[in-house]
């Protein structure tokens, strides 16, 4: 869960306390948090509306600053813990460091990482931001072996989501999406540790240095997965940003297997955006998803 602009407010200042009264955090999670940190104060609430994960910035009497993520139901906290368990070599100081975690309790604590959100800041329009972000992504993408089932599973999921898009998309778009998925070669593909939501709302800018936060959607996927959102957002407006990112990343989609994965990831994320946005009643984002579907269908 990223730090959301406009949602940061001072929740408490005094006194220090070892308990926490907060909707979304269970008594069990409160007890575990207190056993890890001792007395603390809640500095800011970074939780995002319509999400079932509570995200708080905490402080301790010794000057420690931490980010806590807690959920009763979300799999995102468990995904983030799993991402840290796989390791992020070479990213020290550029990603939050894990301090405490419990998969069973869906609770984790990381050290607070200073910086401002890139999204909505001047840094969002600077090529060097994307050059650094590309280089960081290259480090994050640790090889995780070849999967013979990933593409088949993704195609099945995409077909299921297309079924849910009936009535949300024109019949012609639904038909073309179905045909496109059927035409993708479902070959074995190399997996890496992917971020899952790699874009400026999950990057920080700190005195010229780019950092990455929010690994709640991290998973083992083809590396091209992390390029989809940027391709349909920031790169559309400024080709220089795409060029800088490519320079930092140091790789391009070339092999037939990468081309197939790139195609299917785009189809899946496009139609998934429409269905998810509709489910939460976000009409503007739903229309962005429709435009994304139309754009994907015209991509070579």
N, C-alpha and C positions, 0 to 999 in steps of 0.2 A: 504494500500500500504506500503510495508516494505521499510526500508532503504536499498538501493541496493548497494552492494559493487562495487566500481569502478565508481559510478555515482555521488559521492559527490564532488562538486566543489564550490568554493567561487564565488558567483554571483555578489555580490556588497559589498562594505565596507563603503563608504561615498558617499553622505550625507544621513542622515535620511530622510525618505520621507513618505508621507501619501497616496501616490498613487502607483500603481503597473502596469507596462507595461509588460505583460507576455501573450504569446499565451496560450489559454486554460482557462484563467480566464476572465470572462466577465466584462464589466464596472459595472454592477449591483453588482457582487461579489466583485469587487475592492472597491466600495463605502461602502458596508456592512463591509468588512474587516477593512477599515480605521475607520469606526464608532466604531468598537469594540476595536481596538488596538491603534488607533492614529498613530503617526509616527512610522515607523519601517524600518528595513533594511532586505534585502533578504540575508541570510547567505549561504544557500546551496539549490540545487535542487535535490530532491530525487525521482523525477518522474521516472517511469519505461517505457522504450520504448514499443510501441505497446499497451499501456493502455491509456484510455481516462480520466484519473484522474491526475491532477497536484498536486504534493506534494512538499511543500517548507518548509524549516526551516527559521523562522524569528526571529529577535531580536528587542527589544525595548530599548529606552534610559535608562530605569530604570534597565536594566539587565535581563529583561524577555526573555525567549526563548520558542518558540512555533513551533508546526507543523501545517501547514494549508493544508487541502485537499479540492480541488475544481473540479467540473466536470460540463459539460453542459448536458451530456446524461447518464452517468453511474448510475446504481442503487446502486453501492457499497457505496457511501457516505451516502445515505439514510439508507442502512443497518447498517452502523456503528453508525449513530445517534440513530437508533432504539435499537441497542445493549446497548448503554449507557443509554437510557431511561428505559430499563428493570433493570438496576443496575448491579454492579459487586461487591457485598459485600465481604470483606475480601481480596481484591486485591489492596488496596491503596498502591501506590508506586511501584507496580509491573506491572501496566498497565498505559498507558497515561491517565491523568485526563482531562475530557472535560471542556473547558472554554466557548466556544460559538458554536452555531450550528443553521443552518437554513435548514430544510428539503426542503422547497420550492426552495431555492437558491442553493441547493446541495453544501453546504459549511459548514465546521466545523473547529474548532481550538482546539487543545489539547496542554497541556504543554509538552515541550520537555522532553523526558525520556532519561537520559544518559546511555551509554553502547555501546558496539560494537556488530555487528551482529554475532550470533553464527555460522551461515553458513560460511564455509571457514576459521574459526578460530580454534585454538586448542581445544576450549571448545566444539566443535561439536563432539569430540571423547571421552569426559569424562563422565562416567556413572552418576556422581552426577548432571550434567546438565540435564539429562533426568529424574532423580529422582525428581528434583525440578520442571521440566516442567510438569511431571505427577501430582504432588501435586497442582500446579497452575490450571491445567485443571480441577481437581476435584472440586476446589472452583468455577471455572467459570460455571460449569455444573449445574446451578440452575434449579430445576424441573419446568416444564412448562405445566404439565398436560398430559393426554393421548389423542392421536389422532387416530381416526378410519379411517381417510382418507389419512394419510401421505404415508403409504406403497403403496396404490393404485395409488396415484399421482406419486410417485417415479417410480413405475413399468411402468406407461404410458410414463413418460419422458424417461426412459431408452430404452424402445422399440422404441421411436421416434429417439433417438440418434443412436441406432443400425441401423435404416434405413439410416441414414446419413453416416454410416460407410461402406455402400456397395461400393465396389471398393477400399476401403482403407485396408480392412482386407480380408483374404482368405475366400472363401465361406463357408468352414467348420467351421471356427471360428464364422462367423456370425450366422450360423445355431445353433451352440452350445450355443452361447450367448442367442439367442432367446429361446431356450429350457430351459436354466437355469433360465431366468427371469420368464418363465411360471411356473416353478416348485417351486418358492418361495412362502411360505405361507404368504398371505397379511393380517396379523392379526393386531389388535390395538397395538400401541407402545407408550412408554413413551417418551416425548420430553424434551429436556433441551436447555439452551442457549449454542449453539455450536459456536466455533470459525470459522470453515469453511476452514481454511488453516493452520492447526496447524503443524508446522515443523520449523527446525532451521532458515530458512530465515526470520521467523517472531518472533524470540526470540532474546533478547539482553543479553549480559553478562557484568555485571558491578561489578568488585571487588568481584567475587565469587558468585554473586547473579544473578539469571535468571529472566528476565522480558519478557512480551509478548506485541507485538504491532500488528497493522493492523487488525481491526475488520470489514473490508469492505465486508467480505463474511460470517459474523456472521448471524445466523438464528436459528429458533427453529427446531431441528432435534434430532434423537436418538443419544445418547452419543457416539456410536461406529463410527459415521461419522468422528470424529476427530482423529481416529487411523489409517485410511486407508493409508494416504500418508507416514507416518512413517514406517508402515509395509512393504511397497514396496520400501523404500529407506534406511534409516539409519539402521533399524532393520535387513535388509538382510545381511549387512556387519558385524554386531557385535551383537550377541545375548545378550551380557552383557548390551547393551544399552536398549534393550527391557525389560530385567529383571528389571533394575533400574527404568524405566518408569512405569512398572506395580506396583512396590513397592510404588512409589509416588502416583499413581492414586488410588490404593487401591480397584480396582474392575476388574472383568474379564467377558468375554462373557459366560454366563451360561444358561440362560432361553431360551426356544424355540423361544420366541419373539425376544430376542437379537440375536440369531443365524440367524434368518431370516433377520433381519435388517442389520446385518454384511455382509451377503451374497449379498444382493441387493445393499448396499452402495458400496461394492467392484466392482460389475459388472458395476454400473453406472459410478463410477469415472474412471474405466479402459477404457471403450469405449469412455467416454467423453474426456479423455486425447488425444486419437487418433484423434478424430474429431476436437477438438479445436486446437491442434498443427498443423494439416493439414491446418486449416483455416488461420493461421498466417504464414504459410510457414516455420515452424520450423521442418525440417526433422529429426533431432536428437531426439527432444522431442517426435515426432510422433512415432519413433521406440521404444522409452522407453515405450510409451503407448501400442504398440503392445506386447512388452514383458510383460507388466503388465496384459494385457488381457489373454495371454497364462498362466501366473502364477495363475491368479484368477480361471481359468477353471480347474486347477489341485488342487486347495485348497479343503480340506475336508469340 
